[in-house]
């Protein structure tokens, strides 16, 4: 099927083009709202700025396709192949992408608010400044993804793979990351206010300059973590491991550290006092001397 035929049939009311062969086609700016292109071969297609609201693209091959700035609200892309596709600036609010293959995809500045992405493969994807508020990323693979500056407040990240992810300057307020493996992850200057990080692995994580007001870190492992200049106002770090962590210049106002392990912890210049192991309260000066 060629582009002219597709557009003419669509204009005449036909919406069903399931399984169509359109690889490499130029459909930039096309209005195809509600179209059914399920299982279609759209590899390398140009759909930049196209209108695909409520389109059916389940199982479609969109490998290396250009979907930049496309209007794709409520689109269905279950099991779709989007490896190395360009979705930068795309409008994907409430889109359904369960099990979609988005490895290496460009999603810079895309709007994925309330999107369904459970079990999706976003390994090495570029999600800088993307809006993922309220998105369901349960079981998704975000290993080595770039989420710098992304908005993840209210997102579901249960069982999500986050090895090597970049979350610098990300907005992650109020979500549940309990028992999550964040070993070595870059969270510098991120907003983590009210986040549940209970029993999480934050070994060698970079949290410098981050906001962690009211965060729950009970039993978390922060061994060798970089917490320079972090705000931990009213945070709970009871029974946390802070061995050799750097809390220089940190704001510890109202923090509880009952049973926490401070072996080798650096607290130079941090504000307020901090209770340490076994509930014994010591000033910052006392801790440094221990």
N, C-alpha and C positions, 0 to 999 in steps of 0.2 A: 504493500500500500504506500502511495506517495502522499506528501503533505497536502497537495491540492485536493486530492480525493477525500482525505480525512476531514479537512476543514469544510468541504462542501457537504459531505454527509452529516457532519455535526450541525451545520447551519440548517439542514433539512429536518433536524429533530432526532437523528440517530445518536445514541450515546454509548452503544455497545461496540467496543473495538478490542475486546479481550483477545490476547494472543497476537496482536498485530505486530508486523515486522517494520520497525521505524528506526533502526539503528543509524546514528549519525544525522538524523533529520534536523532541520532548522524550524523550530516551533516557537521561537522567541516572541514573547508578547501575545501569544495565541490565547484566546478565551475558550477554555475547555472545562468550565465548571461542571461538576457532576459526571464527567466522562468515565467510562469503564475501560481501563487499560490494564486490567489484571493479567499477569503472565506475559505482557507484551515485551518485546525486545526493544528497549530504548537506550541501549548502550551508546554513550557518546552523544546523545541527543542534546540540542540546545533548547531549553525551556526557560531561559532567563526571562524574568518578569512576566511569565505566563500566569494565567488565572486557572487554578486547579482546585478551587474550593470544593470540598466534599467529593473529590475524585476517588475512584477505586483503582489503586495501583498495587494491590496485594500480589506478591510474588513476581513483580515486574523486575526486569533487568535494567537498572539505571547506573551501571558501572561507568564512572568518569563522566556522567551527565552534568550539564550546567543548569542548575536550578536556582541560581543566585537571584535573590529578590522576588522569587515566585510567590504568588498568593496561594497558600496551601492549607488554609484553615480547615480542620476536621478531615483532612485527607486520610485515606487508609493505605498504609504501606507495610502491612504485616508481611514478614519474610522477604521483603524486597532486597534486591542487591544494589547497594549504594556505595560500594567501595570506591574511595577516592572521588566521590561526587562533590560538586561545588554547590553548597546550600547556604552560602554566606548571605546574610540579610533576608533569608526566606521567612515568610510568615507561616508558622506551623502550629499555631495555637490549637490545642485539643486534638492534634494529629495523633493517629494511632500507628505506632511503629514497633509493635512487639516482634522480637527476633530479627529485626532489620540488621543488615550488614552494612555498617557505616565506618569500617576501619579506614583510617587515613582520610576521612571526609573533611571538607572545609565547612564549618558551621559558624564562622565568625559573625557575631552580632545577630544571629538568627533568633527568632522568637518561638520558643518551644514551651511556652507557659501551659501547664496542665496536660502536656503531651504524655502519651503512653509509650514508654521505652523499655519495658521490662524484658530482660534477657537479650537486649540489643547489643551488638558488638560495636563499641565506639573506641576500640583500641587505637591509640595514636591520633585520634580525631582532634581537630582544632576547634574548640568551643569558646575561644576568647570572647568575653563580653556577651555571651549568649544568655538569653532569659530562660531559665529552667525552673522558675518558681512553680511549685506545686506539681512538678513532673514526677512521674512514676518510673524510677530507674532501678527497681528491684531486680537483682540478679544481673544487671548490665555489666559489661566489660568496659571499664574506663581506664584500664592500664595504660600509662604513659600518655594519657590525653592531656591537652592543654586547656585548662578551664580558668586561666587567669582572668580576673575581673568578672567572671560569670556570676549570675544571680541564681542561687540554689535554695533560697529560703522556702521552707515548706515542702521541699522535694523528699521523695521516699528513696532511701539508699540502702535498704535492707539487703544484705548479702551481695552488695555491689563490689566489684573488684576495682581497687584504687591504687594498685602498685605503681609508683613513679608518677602519679598524677600531679599536675601543677595547679595549685589552688591559690596562688598569690593574688592578693587583693580581691578574693572572691567573697560574695555575700552568702553566708551559710547560717544565718541566724535561726535559732529555734528548732533545728532538726535533730533527729535521733541518729547518733553515730556510735552508740554503745557497742563495745566489743568489736570495733572495726580496726582492721590492720592499716595503720597510717605510718608505718615505719619509713622514716626518711622523707616524708612528704613535705613539699613546700607550701606552707600556710602563712607565710609572712604577710603582714599587713592585712590579713583577712578579717572579716567580721563574723565572729562565732558566738555572739551573745546568746545566752540561754541554751546553748547546745548541750546535748547529753553525750558525753564522751566516757561514760563509766566503763572501766575495765578495758579501755581501748589501748592499742599498741601505738605509742607515739615516740618510740625510740629514735633518737637522732632527728626528729622532725624539726623543721624550721618554723617557729611561731613568733619570730621577732616582730615587734610592733603590732601584733594582732590584738584585737579586742575580744576578751573572753569573760565579759561581765556575767556573773551568775551562772557560769558554766559548771557542769557536773563532771568532775574528774576523779571520782572515788575509785580507788584501785587501779587507776591508769598507770601505764609505764611510760615515764617521761625521761628515762635514762639518756643522758647526753643531749637532751633536747635544747634547742636555742630559744630561750624565752626572754631575750633581751628587750627591755622596754615594753613588755606585754602588760595589758590591763587585766588583772584578775579580781577585780572588785566583786566582793560577795561570792566568790567561787568556792566550791567544795572540793578539796584535794585530800580528803581523809584516806589514809592508807595508800596514797599514791607513791610511786617510786620516782624520786627526783635525783637519783645518783648522778653526780657530775653534770647536772643540768645547769645552764647559765641563766639566772634570774636577775642579772644586773639591771638596775634602773626600773625594775618591775613595780607596778602598783598592786600591793597586796592588801589593800584596805578591806577589812571584814572577811578575809579568807580564813577558812578552817583547814588545818593540816594535821588533824588528829591521826596518830599512828603512821605518818608519812616518813619515808626514808630520805634523809638529807645527806647521805654520805658523799662528800666532795662537792656539794652544791655551792655555786657561786651566787651570793646575794648582795654584792657590793652596790651601794647606792639605791637599793630597793626601799620602798616606803613602807612604814608601819611595821608592826611586829608580826610574828608568825608562830603558831603553835606547832610543835614537832612531835616526834614519836611518843607513844603512850599518853598523849594528851597533855604533856608537860609544855607549858607556855614559856617561850624564850623570846627575847628581843632579837632583832636582826643581828645586832652586834654579838650576842651570845651564840647565834647559829654559826656565824662566820668563824668564831673561835673554837667551835666543837671539832 
